[in-house]
């Protein structure tokens, strides 16, 4: 009696959707639409003892040619509906905690967030929610790797919409807005700057604490709005206080409608 050779079992490695495979050149991306990817092929299966039948010298010391073997770099790019971007201490983590059940680390100093945080917003009606990704604060030079910029910016690539939070109490909110947008333009092919973006002015509860005249506060707010619209070239602007949860419900309701429209335009595909 003799046996025929048989193929070995496939080696499957489970990875999160959005993972890229690189071996000198990019091999591919695993996503919900393409859940599997062949990275390396195995060699020729064993021939079994049948090939030895009738041979005078049945023993063999050489096996068939082996399969492909090389090192592969895996890069995860988080897949989310909304990316939260802004300078350090703009209130992104506070906002994420206000609209989802995520519990990111929150403190009153820059660079509290050192890794991306995910959270899911579930509407009161119980329909489909939105996945939000809180990207650590960006600083000048992030597109060139300063402050781990590359490690943070890559997670924005597969998000559908950017929520750009600015600190209304900051020294130069519009300057911060322009700096982050410049880093988005300079990163990679510049595709991040082309993503739909909504500007969120945060910390309105503390922005004009020293002013008691309502007309003066209104004037300051209009001046800031005009500067933001001039910088952005659009009017997608909302005002909130993430800490006090003021305006966040209305914002997320509008974002659900906006993201739904974008999904229809993109054919429900993940943004590349």
Residue, then its C-alpha position, 0 to 999 in steps of 0.5 A: x500500500x502507499x499514500x498519495x500526497x496531500x495539501x497542507x492547510x492554509x495559514x490564516x491570520x485574522x486582522x482588523x478591517x482597514x489593514x494594509x499589507x506592504x512588501x516593498x510595494x503595497x500588496x493590498x488592503x483588507x476591508x469589509x468589501x474584500x475580507x481576505x487577501x492572499x499574501x504568499x502562496x504555498x509550494x507544491x504538495x508532497x507526492x506521497x509514497x506512490x512515486x517510490x513504487x518500483x524504484x530500487x532506491x526508494x529513499x529520497x532526501x530532497x523535497x519539492x520546491x517550497x512556497x513563497x517566504x518573506x516578511x510583510x509589514x501590516x499597517x492598520x488604518x482605522x475605518x470610521x465615519x467621522x474623524x475628530x481632528x484639531x490641535x492638542x487640547x481642543x476638546x476632541x476626547x471630551x466631545x467623544x465622551x459626550x456623544x458615545x460611551x467611549x472613555x478616553x483619557x481626559x485632562x486639561x493639558x496638551x497631548x492627553x490622547x496619545x493613541x486614536x480612540x474609537x466610539x459609536x454614537x447611537x441615535x435615540x431612534x435606535x437606527x444605524x449609528x456613526x463610528x467616530x475616531x478621536x485622532x491625537x492632537x496635530x502640531x506643525x510638521x505633523x505631515x513630516x512625522x513631527x509628533x508622531x504625525x504620520x502615525x496619526x494622520x493615516x487613520x484619517x484616510x479611511x474616514x468619510x468626514x472630518x470634524x475639525x474642532x477648534x478651541x474658542x478660548x485659544x490665542x489664535x483659533x483661526x491660526x490653529x485651523x489653518x495650521x492643521x488644514x495645511x498639514x492635511x494638505x501636505x500629507x501623502x497625496x493631499x487627499x485628506x484636504x479634499x475630504x468633506x469637513x465641518x468646523x466645530x467651535x468648542x468651549x463656547x461656555x468659557x470663550x467670552x467669560x469676561x464679557x457681560x454685554x450680550x451684543x458684544x458677545x454676539x459681535x465677537x462670535x460673528x467676527x470669529x465666524x467670518x474669519x473661519x468661513x474666509x479660511x475654509x471657503x464654506x459655511x459648515x460651522x457649528x458651535x458647541x460646548x463638549x464639556x457642558x454637552x451644549x449643542x452636541x445632540x443637534x450636531x450629531x443629528x445633522x452629522x448623521x444626515x450629512x454622512x448618510x448623504x455622503x454614503x449615498x454619493x460614494x455608493x456606501x464604499x469605504x473612503x480610500 
